[in-house]
Amino acid sequence: MAYQKTYIPYGGYWSSPFARWQGSFANLHALKFSADVARKALEARDISPKTFSNVYLGMTIPATQSFYGAPWLAGMIGAEGVTGPVFSQACATSARVIGSASQAVETDSSDSILCITADRTSNGPHLLYPNPNNPGGRGDAEDWVWDNFNRDPFAGNSMLQTAENVAKEAVIATAEQHEVTLMRYAQYQSALENDAAFHKLYMSPVEINPSGRKVVATVTDDEGIFPSTAEGLAKLKPVMPDGTVTFGGQTFPADGNAGMIVTTREKARELSKDSKIEIQILSFNEGRAAKGFMPKANVPAVRSALAQTGLDIKNIKAIKTHNPFAVNDIFLSRELGVGLDKMNNYGSSLIWGHPQAPTGMRLIIELIEELVLLGGGYGLFTGCAAGDTAAAIVLEVKV
């Protein structure tokens, strides 16, 4: 469906820095961490937690007592009495959270939803499922993060294999992937100019204070970014035998969280830091590719989302993609007829990492800020996800 009534207040969003896994955020509880960041972000924007009719939580990796989900999160930020659902759709989680919140606003079932997305890939849970039928009653074990990265139970392949399948079919060589990595790394550097002025539009430093008594570190910006050079990339070999994708042509797991307010036009004006800037969500849709071809799924998702709005890709001024592999952007560029340099200004997950649930939300935040700098226009986000799926969101910024 095309949306008519759903808006985001300008500045009504935020993101923590993203930290490479096993870095500074490795031991922070994902929900408690996101609640702390959200509470401080709301205070800085002078927005009361009592504003919200619902809290929607996106989270893909279980954490201690995350069984209590959105109601617990609401309580931690001071929105007691407010509840909401929990969404888990791998890397499409952010788009699904925002899309579902938009549907609630469109149908008048909710008028002001706080969307929070949070994940910690570091120190992911090791689960033991009871199985009395095993020899000696031994349980079935699962490493939530690693086992699911490495095998899709339906397709029977790893995430990496899906990129290789598309690279082989579409003839995407290692050298072309490395060219995209260099381009994306250069685009990210523009976000760091002038003392990271672009990041400061939506990101604040995070104090690490696990005990609540002493700050042990402060993370001011993304942590663990690998510098990319042509010489360095040329030395890398493909990860899989006879493959094309190197470690330089793919992203890395990370930790972090993000938040966004989805509401009505009237409420967005009230909560906006500049009421003259309007951000309207126009559509949300999903797509699915053939088994084992995950990067392809962005194409049907984008085409469906655009069709809902009546827009053409030529109408889109800025594009952001969740690009776990450089292959994703190359294939999308070819299929849509859009230059690679027209995507992912100021950064993307290929460079700053992949905490799963919040990845897409941060990209959408950056899309909004880019469109404001461009004087407004239509924007597109798309990102693939586990199960050979993808999601896309189209929005418009008016300045």
Secondary structure, 3 states (H helix, E strand, C coil): CECCCCEECCCCEEECCCEECCCCCCCCCHHHHHHHHHHHHHHHCCCCHHHCCEEEEECCCCCCCHHHHHHHHHHHHCCCCCCCCEECCHHHHHHHHHHHHHHHHHCCCCCEEEEEEEEECCCCCEEEECCCCCHHHCCEEEEHHHHHHHCCCCCCCCHHHHHHHHHHHHCCCHHHHHHHHHHHHHHHHHHCHHHHCCHHHCECCEEECCCCCCCCEEECCCECCCCCCHHHHHCCCCCCCCCCCCHHHECCEEEEEEEEEEECHHHHHHHCCCCCCEEEEEEEEEEECCCCCHHHHHHHHHHHHHHHHCCCHHHEEEEEEECCEHHHHHHHHHHHCCCHHHECCCCCHHHHCECCCCHHHHHHHHHHHHHHHCCCEEEEEEEEECCCEEEEEEEEEEC
